[in-house]
Amino acid sequence: MALHDLRLSLQFGAIAQAQRHRSALPRHFVARCIRHALQAPAEITVRIVDEEEGGALNQGYRGKTGPTNVLTFPYAHSPTVVADVVLCAPVVALQARQEGKTLAAHYAHLLVHGALHAQGWDHETGHEEALAMESREVAILAGLGLPNPYGRKVT
């Protein structure tokens, strides 16, 4: 599989347990996860935020209260994918713990998920689209040597 070029900016906001999250997200790991999900060259900024920043972004752009695990802001799909992917560190850490996953594995899933959103994939438009996106995520993560994040068969 040919991997596409990626210009990556990796940013860390003022987050608690910053070293834990930085250790789980070395630049080469973030780039590898995203590049495996790309279907075109890309310029992507990944920002790791706290609950306050994540909640403000979720409210401001989606009208939903509180932080969520990942937000994607796509600006262009072609010829170059241009997007921001925002990950809320405390939410990701809590979900990883609740789901019995390593922090790095959960971040990998959300990086792939965000990169797919940046390219126009959507799981909120219907059941078929959700299954297609989940199936694509599972295949990409398997290619990265990571298990199915859904814990069930996705067809």
DSSP file (Angstrom, degrees, kcal/mol; ACC not computed):
  #  RESIDUE AA STRUCTURE BP1 BP2  ACC     N-H-->O    O-->H-N    N-H-->O    O-->H-N    TCO  KAPPA ALPHA  PHI   PSI    X-CA   Y-CA   Z-CA
    1    1 A M              0   0    0      0, 0.0     2,-0.4     0, 0.0    35,-0.0   0.000 360.0 360.0 360.0 124.9    0.0    0.0    0.0
    2    2 A A        -     0   0    0      1,-0.0     2,-0.4    34,-0.0     0, 0.0  -0.656 360.0-142.1 -79.7 130.3    1.5    3.4   -1.0
    3    3 A L        -     0   0    0     -2,-0.4     2,-0.1     1,-0.0    33,-0.1  -0.746  14.4-126.1 -95.0 141.8    1.3    5.9    1.7
    4    4 A H        -     0   0    0     31,-0.6    34,-0.1    -2,-0.4    36,-0.0  -0.465  31.0 -92.1 -85.4 155.9    0.5    9.5    0.9
    5    5 A D        -     0   0    0     -2,-0.1    37,-2.0     1,-0.0     2,-0.4  -0.338  42.0-164.4 -64.1 146.1    2.5   12.6    1.9
    6    6 A L  E     -a   42   0A   0     35,-0.2     2,-0.7    -3,-0.1    37,-0.2  -0.986  18.6-161.1-138.8 125.3    1.6   14.2    5.1
    7    7 A R  E     -a   43   0A   0     35,-2.7    37,-2.3    -2,-0.4     2,-0.4  -0.943  29.9-169.1-100.2 113.5    2.5   17.6    6.5
    8    8 A L  E     -a   44   0A   0     -2,-0.7     2,-0.5    35,-0.2    37,-0.2  -0.890  22.9-171.1-115.3 131.7    1.8   17.3   10.2
    9    9 A S  E     -a   45   0A   0     35,-2.1    37,-3.2    -2,-0.4     2,-0.6  -0.992  12.6-165.6-114.1 123.4    1.6   19.8   13.0
   10   10 A L  E     -a   46   0A   0     -2,-0.5     2,-0.4    35,-0.2    37,-0.2  -0.947  11.1-179.7-113.9 118.9    1.3   18.2   16.4
   11   11 A Q  E     -a   47   0A   0     35,-3.2    37,-2.7    -2,-0.6     2,-0.5  -0.925  16.7-158.5-123.3 142.2    0.3   20.6   19.2
   12   12 A F  E     -a   48   0A   0     -2,-0.4    37,-0.2    35,-0.2    35,-0.1  -0.980  11.7-156.5-119.6 121.3   -0.3   20.0   22.9
   13   13 A G        -     0   0    0     35,-3.6     2,-1.5    -2,-0.5    36,-0.1  -0.073  50.6 -64.6 -76.4-172.3   -2.5   22.5   24.9
   14   14 A A  S    S+     0   0    0     36,-0.0     2,-0.3     4,-0.0    -1,-0.1  -0.627  76.8 163.8 -79.4  91.0   -2.2   22.9   28.6
   15   15 A I    >   -     0   0    0     -2,-1.5     3,-0.7    35,-0.1     2,-0.1  -0.826  41.0-110.7-114.9 150.4   -3.3   19.5   29.7
   16   16 A A  T 3  S+     0   0    0     -2,-0.3     5,-0.2     1,-0.2    -1,-0.0  -0.433 104.3  18.9 -70.2 151.9   -3.0   17.6   32.9
   17   17 A Q  T >> S+     0   0    0     -2,-0.1     4,-1.6     1,-0.1     3,-0.6   0.886  79.1 169.3  52.9  43.0   -0.6   14.6   32.9
   18   18 A A  H <>  +     0   0    0     -3,-0.7     4,-2.8     1,-0.2     5,-0.2   0.862  68.6  55.1 -55.2 -41.3    1.0   16.1   29.8
   19   19 A Q  H 3> S+     0   0    0      1,-0.2     4,-2.4     2,-0.2    -1,-0.2   0.876 104.2  54.6 -64.2 -36.3    4.0   13.7   29.8
   20   20 A R  H <> S+     0   0    0     -3,-0.6     4,-1.4     2,-0.2    -1,-0.2   0.920 113.3  41.9 -61.0 -43.8    1.7   10.7   29.8
   21   21 A H  H  X S+     0   0    0     -4,-1.6     4,-0.9     2,-0.2    -2,-0.2   0.878 113.1  52.3 -73.9 -38.4   -0.1   11.9   26.7
   22   22 A R  H  < S+     0   0    0     -4,-2.8     3,-0.4     1,-0.2    -2,-0.2   0.890 109.0  51.6 -63.0 -38.1    3.1   13.1   24.9
   23   23 A S  H  < S+     0   0    0     -4,-2.4    -1,-0.2     1,-0.2    -2,-0.2   0.856 110.3  48.3 -66.7 -34.7    4.6    9.6   25.5
   24   24 A A  H  < S+     0   0    0     -4,-1.4    -1,-0.2     1,-0.2    -2,-0.2   0.651 115.7  47.1 -77.8 -14.7    1.5    7.9   24.0
   25   25 A L     <  +     0   0    0     -4,-0.9    -1,-0.2    -3,-0.4    -2,-0.1  -0.383  68.3 171.1-127.8  55.5    1.7   10.3   21.0
   26   26 A P    >>  -     0   0    0      0, 0.0     4,-2.1     0, 0.0     3,-0.8  -0.386  46.2-113.0 -62.7 148.1    5.2   10.5   19.6
   27   27 A R  H 3> S+     0   0    0      1,-0.3     4,-2.7     2,-0.2     5,-0.2   0.858 115.6  53.5 -51.9 -43.8    5.2   12.4   16.3
   28   28 A H  H 3> S+     0   0    0      1,-0.2     4,-2.2     2,-0.2    -1,-0.3   0.867 109.3  49.7 -63.3 -35.2    6.2    9.3   14.2
   29   29 A F  H <> S+     0   0    0     -3,-0.8     4,-2.4     2,-0.2    -2,-0.2   0.925 111.3  47.7 -67.6 -46.2    3.2    7.3   15.7
   30   30 A V  H  X S+     0   0    0     -4,-2.1     4,-2.3     1,-0.2     5,-0.2   0.934 113.7  47.9 -60.4 -47.2    0.7   10.1   15.0
   31   31 A A  H  X S+     0   0    0     -4,-2.7     4,-3.0    -5,-0.2     5,-0.2   0.910 111.1  51.1 -61.1 -43.2    2.0   10.4   11.4
   32   32 A R  H  X S+     0   0    0     -4,-2.2     4,-1.8    -5,-0.2    -1,-0.2   0.928 110.4  48.4 -62.2 -45.8    1.9    6.7   10.9
   33   33 A C  H  X S+     0   0    0     -4,-2.4     4,-0.6     1,-0.2    -1,-0.2   0.932 116.6  42.3 -60.2 -46.9   -1.7    6.4   12.0
   34   34 A I  H >X S+     0   0    0     -4,-2.3     3,-1.3     1,-0.2     4,-0.8   0.924 110.8  54.6 -69.1 -44.6   -2.9    9.3    9.9
   35   35 A R  H >< S+     0   0    0     -4,-3.0     3,-0.7     1,-0.3   -31,-0.6   0.855 103.7  56.2 -60.4 -34.7   -0.9    8.3    6.8
   36   36 A H  H 3< S+     0   0    0     -4,-1.8    -1,-0.3     1,-0.2    -2,-0.2   0.729 109.5  47.5 -69.1 -19.9   -2.4    4.8    6.8
   37   37 A A  H << S+     0   0    0     -3,-1.3    -1,-0.2    -4,-0.6    -2,-0.2   0.562  91.6 105.2 -94.1  -9.9   -5.9    6.4    6.7
   38   38 A L    <<  -     0   0    0     -4,-0.8   -34,-0.2    -3,-0.7    78,-0.1  -0.470  40.6-179.3 -81.3 142.0   -5.1    8.9    3.9
   39   39 A Q  S    S+     0   0    0     -2,-0.2    -1,-0.1     1,-0.1    -4,-0.0   0.238  78.9  20.8-113.3   7.1   -6.4    8.5    0.3
   40   40 A A  S    S-     0   0    0    -35,-0.1   -36,-0.2   -36,-0.0    -1,-0.1  -0.958 101.3 -71.6-160.9 164.0   -4.6   11.7   -0.8
   41   41 A P        -     0   0    0      0, 0.0    40,-2.9     0, 0.0     2,-0.3  -0.273  59.6-162.9 -59.0 155.7   -1.8   13.9    0.3
   42   42 A A  E     -ab   6  81A   0    -37,-2.0   -35,-2.7    38,-0.2     2,-0.4  -0.982  34.0-155.4-148.1 155.4   -2.6   15.9    3.4
   43   43 A E  E     +ab   7  82A   0     38,-3.1    40,-1.9    -2,-0.3     2,-0.4  -0.958  36.2 170.6-125.2 107.9   -1.9   18.9    5.7
   44   44 A I  E     -ab   8  83A   0    -37,-2.3   -35,-2.1    -2,-0.4     2,-0.5  -0.971  26.1-156.6-129.6 134.3   -3.2   18.1    9.1
   45   45 A T  E     -ab   9  84A   0     38,-2.1    40,-3.2    -2,-0.4     2,-0.5  -0.937  10.9-163.2-103.9 128.0   -2.9   19.7   12.5
   46   46 A V  E     -ab  10  85A   0    -37,-3.2   -35,-3.2    -2,-0.5     2,-0.5  -0.961   8.8-172.5-110.7 124.1   -3.5   17.5   15.5
   47   47 A R  E     -ab  11  86A   0     38,-2.6    40,-2.7    -2,-0.5     2,-0.6  -0.973  14.0-152.7-122.4 129.2   -4.1   19.3   18.7
   48   48 A I  E     +ab  12  87A   0    -37,-2.7   -35,-3.6    -2,-0.5     2,-0.2  -0.886  28.6 178.5-100.3 122.9   -4.4   17.7   22.1
   49   49 A V  E     - b   0  88A   0     38,-2.8    40,-2.1    -2,-0.6     2,-0.1  -0.710  27.0-113.4-125.4 169.2   -6.6   19.7   24.5
   50   50 A D     >  -     0   0    0     -2,-0.2     4,-2.6    38,-0.2     5,-0.2  -0.345  45.8 -92.0 -90.8 179.3   -8.0   19.8   28.0
   51   51 A E  H  > S+     0   0    0      1,-0.2     4,-2.8     2,-0.2     5,-0.2   0.855 122.9  54.8 -63.1 -36.6  -11.7   19.5   28.9
   52   52 A E  H  > S+     0   0    0      2,-0.2     4,-2.3     1,-0.2    -1,-0.2   0.955 113.6  39.0 -64.4 -50.5  -12.3   23.3   28.8
   53   53 A E  H  > S+     0   0    0      2,-0.2     4,-2.3     1,-0.2     5,-0.2   0.912 117.7  50.2 -66.2 -42.0  -10.9   23.8   25.3
   54   54 A G  H  X S+     0   0    0     -4,-2.6     4,-2.4     1,-0.2    -2,-0.2   0.904 112.0  47.8 -62.5 -41.6  -12.6   20.6   24.1
   55   55 A G  H  X S+     0   0    0     -4,-2.8     4,-2.5    -5,-0.2     5,-0.2   0.895 110.8  50.8 -66.3 -41.1  -15.9   21.6   25.5
   56   56 A A  H  X S+     0   0    0     -4,-2.3     4,-2.7    -5,-0.2    -2,-0.2   0.903 112.8  46.1 -64.0 -41.1  -15.7   25.1   24.1
   57   57 A L  H  X S+     0   0    0     -4,-2.3     4,-2.5     2,-0.2     5,-0.4   0.918 112.7  49.6 -67.1 -43.4  -15.0   23.8   20.6
   58   58 A N  H  X>S+     0   0    0     -4,-2.4     4,-1.9    -5,-0.2     6,-1.5   0.908 115.9  43.3 -62.7 -42.2  -17.7   21.1   20.8
   59   59 A Q  H  X5S+     0   0    0     -4,-2.5     4,-1.1     4,-0.3    -2,-0.2   0.933 116.6  46.8 -67.3 -46.7  -20.2   23.8   21.9
   60   60 A G  H  <5S+     0   0    0     -4,-2.7    -2,-0.2    -5,-0.2    -1,-0.2   0.842 125.8  25.9 -67.6 -35.1  -19.1   26.4   19.4
   61   61 A Y  H  <5S+     0   0    0     -4,-2.5    -1,-0.2    -5,-0.2    -3,-0.2   0.701 136.5  23.6-105.5 -23.0  -19.0   24.1   16.4
   62   62 A R  H  <5S-     0   0    0     -4,-1.9    -3,-0.2    -5,-0.4    -2,-0.2   0.494  92.6-125.2-120.1  -7.8  -21.5   21.3   17.1
   63   63 A G     << +     0   0    0     -4,-1.1     2,-0.4    -5,-0.6    -4,-0.3   0.738  66.4 133.8  69.4  22.0  -23.8   23.0   19.6
   64   64 A K        -     0   0    0     -6,-1.5    -1,-0.2     2,-0.1     2,-0.2  -0.886  56.2-121.4-111.2 137.9  -23.2   20.1   22.0
   65   65 A T  S    S+     0   0    0     -2,-0.4    -9,-0.1    -3,-0.1   -10,-0.0  -0.527  71.9  11.6 -78.2 137.3  -22.4   20.6   25.7
   66   66 A G  S    S-     0   0    0     -2,-0.2    -2,-0.1   -11,-0.2     2,-0.1   0.066  94.8 -57.2  85.9 164.9  -19.1   19.2   27.1
   67   67 A P        -     0   0    0      0, 0.0     2,-0.3     0, 0.0   -12,-0.2  -0.366  44.2-157.3 -77.8 158.5  -16.0   17.8   25.5
   68   68 A T        -     0   0    0    -14,-0.2    20,-0.4    -2,-0.1    23,-0.2  -0.814  30.0-107.5-125.9 169.8  -16.0   14.9   23.2
   69   69 A N  S    S+     0   0    0     -2,-0.3    19,-1.9     1,-0.2     2,-0.4   0.926  95.6   9.5 -69.4 -44.6  -13.1   12.5   22.3
   70   70 A V  E     -C   87   0A   0     17,-0.2     2,-0.4    21,-0.1    -1,-0.2  -0.999  56.4-173.4-142.3 137.7  -12.3   13.8   18.8
   71   71 A L  E     -C   86   0A   0     15,-2.4    15,-3.1    -2,-0.4     2,-0.5  -0.989  11.2-159.0-124.7 137.9  -13.4   16.7   16.6
   72   72 A T  E     -C   85   0A   0     -2,-0.4    13,-0.2    13,-0.2    -2,-0.0  -0.973   7.1-167.8-121.4 132.9  -12.5   17.1   13.0
   73   73 A F  E     -C   84   0A   0     11,-3.2    11,-1.9    -2,-0.5     2,-0.3  -0.866  13.8-165.3-117.5  93.6  -12.5   20.3   11.1
   74   74 A P  E     +C   83   0A   0      0, 0.0     9,-0.2     0, 0.0     3,-0.1  -0.633  17.9 170.1 -83.7 136.3  -12.1   19.6    7.4
   75   75 A Y  E     +     0   0A   0      7,-3.4     2,-0.3     1,-0.4     8,-0.2   0.673  68.5   6.4-113.6 -29.9  -11.2   22.5    5.1
   76   76 A A  E     -C   82   0A   0      6,-1.6     6,-2.4    42,-0.2    -1,-0.4  -0.980  44.2-172.7-154.9 143.7  -10.4   20.7    1.8
   77   77 A H        +     0   0    0      1,-0.3     4,-0.2    -2,-0.3    -1,-0.1   0.649  61.7  82.9-105.7 -24.2  -10.7   17.2    0.5
   78   78 A S  S    S-     0   0    0      2,-0.2    -1,-0.3     1,-0.1     4,-0.0  -0.997 100.2 -11.7-151.3 145.7   -9.0   17.5   -2.8
   79   79 A P  S    S+     0   0    0      0, 0.0     2,-0.4     0, 0.0    -1,-0.1  -0.979 141.2  16.8 -75.9 -14.3   -6.3   17.6   -4.2
   80   80 A T  S    S-     0   0    0    -40,-0.1     2,-0.4   -37,-0.0   -38,-0.2  -0.968  78.8-126.8-119.2 133.0   -4.9   17.9   -0.8
   81   81 A V  E     -b   42   0A   0    -40,-2.9   -38,-3.1    -2,-0.4     2,-0.4  -0.650  29.7-174.2 -74.4 126.4   -6.7   17.0    2.4
   82   82 A V  E     +bC  43  76A   0     -6,-2.4    -7,-3.4    -2,-0.4    -6,-1.6  -0.991  20.7 133.9-126.5 124.0   -6.5   20.0    4.8
   83   83 A A  E     -bC  44  74A   0    -40,-1.9   -38,-2.1    -2,-0.4     2,-0.4  -0.993  46.8-128.1-161.7 160.8   -7.9   19.6    8.3
   84   84 A D  E     -bC  45  73A   0    -11,-1.9   -11,-3.2    -2,-0.3     2,-0.5  -0.963  20.5-163.4-112.0 137.4   -7.6   20.1   12.0
   85   85 A V  E     -bC  46  72A   0    -40,-3.2   -38,-2.6    -2,-0.4     2,-0.5  -0.991   6.1-164.7-122.0 122.5   -8.1   17.1   14.3
   86   86 A V  E     -bC  47  71A   0    -15,-3.1   -15,-2.4    -2,-0.5     2,-0.5  -0.929   3.0-169.4-113.2 126.0   -8.7   17.9   18.0
   87   87 A L  E     -bC  48  70A   0    -40,-2.7   -38,-2.8    -2,-0.5     2,-0.9  -0.956  17.8-139.7-116.4 130.5   -8.4   15.2   20.7
   88   88 A C  E  >  -b   49   0A   0    -19,-1.9     4,-2.6    -2,-0.5     3,-0.4  -0.788  13.1-155.9 -93.1 105.7   -9.5   15.8   24.3
   89   89 A A  H  > S+     0   0    0    -40,-2.1     4,-2.7    -2,-0.9     5,-0.2   0.859  87.9  47.9 -52.7 -49.0   -6.9   14.2   26.5
   90   90 A P  H  > S+     0   0    0      0, 0.0     4,-2.1     0, 0.0    -1,-0.2   0.890 114.4  47.1 -64.4 -35.7   -9.0   13.6   29.6
   91   91 A V  H  > S+     0   0    0     -3,-0.4     4,-2.6     2,-0.2     5,-0.2   0.926 113.2  48.4 -68.5 -44.3  -11.9   12.1   27.6
   92   92 A V  H  X S+     0   0    0     -4,-2.6     4,-2.6     1,-0.2     5,-0.2   0.922 112.7  48.7 -61.3 -44.2   -9.5    9.9   25.6
   93   93 A A  H  X S+     0   0    0     -4,-2.7     4,-2.2    -5,-0.2    -1,-0.2   0.910 112.3  48.2 -63.4 -42.6   -7.8    8.7   28.8
   94   94 A L  H  X S+     0   0    0     -4,-2.1     4,-2.7    -5,-0.2    -2,-0.2   0.929 113.1  47.4 -63.8 -46.0  -11.1    7.9   30.5
   95   95 A Q  H  X S+     0   0    0     -4,-2.6     4,-2.5     2,-0.2     6,-0.2   0.917 110.7  51.9 -63.1 -42.9  -12.5    6.0   27.6
   96   96 A A  H  X>S+     0   0    0     -4,-2.6     5,-2.7    -5,-0.2     4,-0.5   0.929 112.6  45.8 -58.8 -44.9   -9.3    4.0   27.2
   97   97 A R  H ><5S+     0   0    0     -4,-2.2     3,-1.0     1,-0.2    -2,-0.2   0.933 114.0  47.9 -63.6 -46.8   -9.5    3.1   30.9
   98   98 A Q  H 3<5S+     0   0    0     -4,-2.7    -1,-0.2     1,-0.2    -2,-0.2   0.835 115.8  44.7 -63.6 -33.7  -13.2    2.2   30.7
   99   99 A E  H 3<5S-     0   0    0     -4,-2.5    -1,-0.2    -5,-0.2    -2,-0.2   0.413 111.4-118.4 -93.6   1.1  -12.7    0.1   27.6
  100  100 A G  T <<5 +     0   0    0     -3,-1.0     2,-0.3    -4,-0.5    -3,-0.2   0.832  69.0 134.0  67.2  33.2   -9.6   -1.7   28.9
  101  101 A K      < -     0   0    0     -5,-2.7    -1,-0.2    -6,-0.2     2,-0.1  -0.756  61.7-103.9-110.4 157.6   -7.4   -0.3   26.1
  102  102 A T     >  -     0   0    0     -2,-0.3     4,-2.1     1,-0.1     5,-0.2  -0.470  31.4-118.6 -72.3 155.4   -4.0    1.3   26.2
  103  103 A L  H  > S+     0   0    0      1,-0.2     4,-2.5     2,-0.2     5,-0.2   0.909 115.2  51.8 -60.4 -42.4   -3.9    5.0   25.8
  104  104 A A  H  > S+     0   0    0      1,-0.2     4,-2.5     2,-0.2    -1,-0.2   0.898 108.4  50.5 -63.2 -41.4   -1.9    4.7   22.6
  105  105 A A  H  > S+     0   0    0      2,-0.2     4,-2.1     1,-0.2    -1,-0.2   0.897 111.9  47.1 -65.0 -39.9   -4.3    2.2   21.0
  106  106 A H  H  X S+     0   0    0     -4,-2.1     4,-2.3     2,-0.2    -2,-0.2   0.915 111.9  50.1 -69.6 -41.0   -7.3    4.4   21.7
  107  107 A Y  H  X S+     0   0    0     -4,-2.5     4,-2.6     2,-0.2     5,-0.2   0.914 108.3  54.3 -60.3 -41.6   -5.4    7.5   20.4
  108  108 A A  H  X S+     0   0    0     -4,-2.5     4,-2.3     1,-0.2     5,-0.2   0.935 108.6  48.4 -58.0 -46.9   -4.6    5.5   17.2
  109  109 A H  H  X S+     0   0    0     -4,-2.1     4,-2.8     1,-0.2    -1,-0.2   0.930 113.5  46.4 -59.0 -46.3   -8.2    4.7   16.7
  110  110 A L  H  X S+     0   0    0     -4,-2.3     4,-2.7     2,-0.2    -1,-0.2   0.830 110.0  53.5 -70.9 -31.1   -9.3    8.3   17.1
  111  111 A L  H  X S+     0   0    0     -4,-2.6     4,-2.4     2,-0.2    -1,-0.2   0.926 112.6  44.3 -65.6 -44.1   -6.5    9.6   14.8
  112  112 A V  H  X S+     0   0    0     -4,-2.3     4,-2.3    -5,-0.2    -2,-0.2   0.931 113.9  50.7 -63.1 -46.0   -7.7    7.2   12.1
  113  113 A H  H  X S+     0   0    0     -4,-2.8     4,-2.2    -5,-0.2    -2,-0.2   0.928 112.6  46.0 -57.5 -48.2  -11.3    8.2   12.8
  114  114 A G  H  X S+     0   0    0     -4,-2.7     4,-2.2     1,-0.2    -1,-0.2   0.886 110.6  52.7 -64.5 -39.7  -10.5   11.9   12.6
  115  115 A A  H  X S+     0   0    0     -4,-2.4     4,-0.7     2,-0.2    -1,-0.2   0.873 109.0  50.3 -65.2 -36.8   -8.4   11.4    9.4
  116  116 A L  H ><>S+     0   0    0     -4,-2.3     5,-2.2     1,-0.2     3,-1.1   0.924 109.3  50.7 -66.7 -43.3  -11.4    9.6    7.8
  117  117 A H  H ><5S+     0   0    0     -4,-2.2     3,-1.9     1,-0.2    -2,-0.2   0.897 104.0  59.5 -57.5 -39.6  -13.7   12.4    8.8
  118  118 A A  H 3<5S+     0   0    0     -4,-2.2    -1,-0.2     1,-0.3   -36,-0.2   0.741 105.8  49.5 -61.3 -22.2  -11.2   14.9    7.2
  119  119 A Q  T <<5S-     0   0    0     -3,-1.1    -1,-0.3    -4,-0.7    -2,-0.2   0.304 130.0 -91.7-101.4   7.4  -11.7   13.0    3.9
  120  120 A G  T < 5S+     0   0    0     -3,-1.9    -3,-0.2     1,-0.3    -2,-0.1   0.405  75.9 143.5 101.8  -3.0  -15.5   13.1    4.0
  121  121 A W      < -     0   0    0     -5,-2.2     2,-0.4    -6,-0.1    -1,-0.3  -0.441  27.1-174.1 -66.9 145.2  -16.3    9.8    5.7
  122  122 A D        -     0   0    0      7,-0.1    11,-0.2    -2,-0.1    10,-0.1  -0.996  29.0-177.2-146.7 137.3  -19.3   10.2    8.0
  123  123 A H  S    S+     0   0    0     -2,-0.4     7,-0.2     1,-0.1     3,-0.1   0.363  81.4  66.6-111.8   1.7  -21.0    7.9   10.5
  124  124 A E  S    S+     0   0    0      1,-0.1     3,-0.1     5,-0.1    -1,-0.1   0.413  84.1  71.5-103.7   1.8  -23.9   10.2   11.5
  125  125 A T  S    S-     0   0    0      1,-0.3     2,-0.3    -3,-0.0    -1,-0.1   0.615 112.5 -35.3 -93.0 -13.4  -25.7   10.2    8.1
  126  126 A G     >  -     0   0    0     -3,-0.1     4,-2.2     1,-0.1    -1,-0.3  -0.898  58.8 -89.9 166.9 165.4  -27.0    6.7    8.3
  127  127 A H  H  > S+     0   0    0     -2,-0.3     4,-2.5     1,-0.2     5,-0.2   0.899 119.8  51.7 -62.4 -44.2  -26.5    3.1    9.3
  128  128 A E  H  > S+     0   0    0      1,-0.2     4,-2.3     2,-0.2    -1,-0.2   0.916 111.5  47.2 -60.7 -44.1  -24.8    2.0    6.1
  129  129 A E  H  > S+     0   0    0      2,-0.2     4,-2.5     1,-0.2    -1,-0.2   0.884 110.8  52.3 -65.5 -38.7  -22.3    4.9    6.2
  130  130 A A  H  X S+     0   0    0     -4,-2.2     4,-2.7    -7,-0.2    -2,-0.2   0.930 110.9  46.7 -63.0 -45.3  -21.6    4.1    9.9
  131  131 A L  H  X S+     0   0    0     -4,-2.5     4,-2.6     2,-0.2    -2,-0.2   0.893 112.0  51.2 -64.0 -39.7  -20.8    0.5    9.1
  132  132 A A  H  X S+     0   0    0     -4,-2.3     4,-2.1    -5,-0.2    -2,-0.2   0.918 112.5  45.7 -63.8 -42.9  -18.7    1.4    6.1
  133  133 A M  H  X S+     0   0    0     -4,-2.5     4,-2.5   -11,-0.2    -2,-0.2   0.930 113.5  48.7 -67.0 -44.7  -16.6    3.9    8.2
  134  134 A E  H  X S+     0   0    0     -4,-2.7     4,-2.6     1,-0.2    -2,-0.2   0.916 110.9  51.1 -60.4 -43.3  -16.3    1.4   11.1
  135  135 A S  H  X S+     0   0    0     -4,-2.6     4,-2.1     1,-0.2    -1,-0.2   0.902 110.4  49.1 -60.8 -42.2  -15.2   -1.3    8.6
  136  136 A R  H  X S+     0   0    0     -4,-2.1     4,-2.5     2,-0.2    -2,-0.2   0.912 110.8  50.6 -64.5 -43.0  -12.6    1.0    7.1
  137  137 A E  H  X S+     0   0    0     -4,-2.5     4,-2.8     1,-0.2     5,-0.2   0.929 109.7  50.1 -59.4 -46.8  -11.3    1.9   10.6
  138  138 A V  H  X S+     0   0    0     -4,-2.6     4,-2.2     1,-0.2    -1,-0.2   0.907 111.7  48.4 -59.8 -43.3  -11.0   -1.8   11.6
  139  139 A A  H  X S+     0   0    0     -4,-2.1     4,-1.9     2,-0.2    -1,-0.2   0.913 112.9  47.3 -65.5 -43.3   -9.0   -2.5    8.3
  140  140 A I  H  X S+     0   0    0     -4,-2.5     4,-1.0     2,-0.2    -2,-0.2   0.935 113.1  48.2 -63.9 -46.2   -6.7    0.4    8.8
  141  141 A L  H  <>S+     0   0    0     -4,-2.8     5,-3.1     1,-0.2     3,-0.4   0.879 108.6  54.0 -64.1 -37.5   -6.0   -0.4   12.5
  142  142 A A  H ><5S+     0   0    0     -4,-2.2     3,-1.6     1,-0.2    -1,-0.2   0.906 105.5  54.4 -61.4 -40.3   -5.4   -4.1   11.5
  143  143 A G  H 3<5S+     0   0    0     -4,-1.9    -1,-0.2     1,-0.3    -2,-0.2   0.750 107.4  50.7 -63.4 -24.1   -2.8   -2.8    9.0
  144  144 A L  T 3<5S-     0   0    0     -4,-1.0    -1,-0.3    -3,-0.4    -2,-0.2   0.403 123.5-107.6 -90.3  -0.2   -1.2   -1.0   11.9
  145  145 A G  T < 5S+     0   0    0     -3,-1.6    -3,-0.2     1,-0.3    -2,-0.1   0.734  78.2 130.4  80.5  23.2   -1.1   -4.1   14.0
  146  146 A L      < -     0   0    0     -5,-3.1    -1,-0.3    -6,-0.1    -2,-0.2  -0.826  56.6-110.4-112.8 150.3   -3.9   -2.9   16.3
  147  147 A P        -     0   0    0      0, 0.0    -1,-0.1     0, 0.0    -3,-0.0  -0.196  45.3 -78.4 -74.8 166.5   -7.1   -4.8   17.3
  148  148 A N    >   -     0   0    0      1,-0.2     3,-0.9     2,-0.1   -10,-0.1  -0.496  38.8-152.3 -60.7 119.6  -10.6   -4.0   16.3
  149  149 A P  T 3  S+     0   0    0      0, 0.0    -1,-0.2     0, 0.0   -48,-0.0   0.659  89.2  61.5 -74.6 -13.3  -11.6   -1.1   18.6
  150  150 A Y  T 3  S-     0   0    0      2,-0.2     3,-0.1   -16,-0.1    -2,-0.1   0.621  94.1-138.5 -90.3 -12.6  -15.3   -2.0   18.5
  151  151 A G  S <  S+     0   0    0     -3,-0.9     2,-0.3     1,-0.2    -1,-0.0   0.667  75.2  75.9  66.6  15.4  -14.9   -5.4   20.1
  152  152 A R  S    S-     0   0    0      0, 0.0     2,-0.3     0, 0.0    -2,-0.2  -0.960  94.9 -81.4-149.0 164.1  -17.3   -6.9   17.7
  153  153 A K        -     0   0    0     -2,-0.3     2,-0.5    -3,-0.1   -18,-0.1  -0.520  39.7-158.5 -70.8 132.0  -17.4   -8.0   14.1
  154  154 A V              0   0    0     -2,-0.3    -1,-0.0     1,-0.1    -3,-0.0  -0.963 360.0 360.0-113.8 119.8  -18.0   -5.1   11.7
  155  155 A T              0   0    0     -2,-0.5    -1,-0.1     0, 0.0   -23,-0.1   0.373 360.0 360.0-123.2 360.0  -19.4   -6.0    8.3
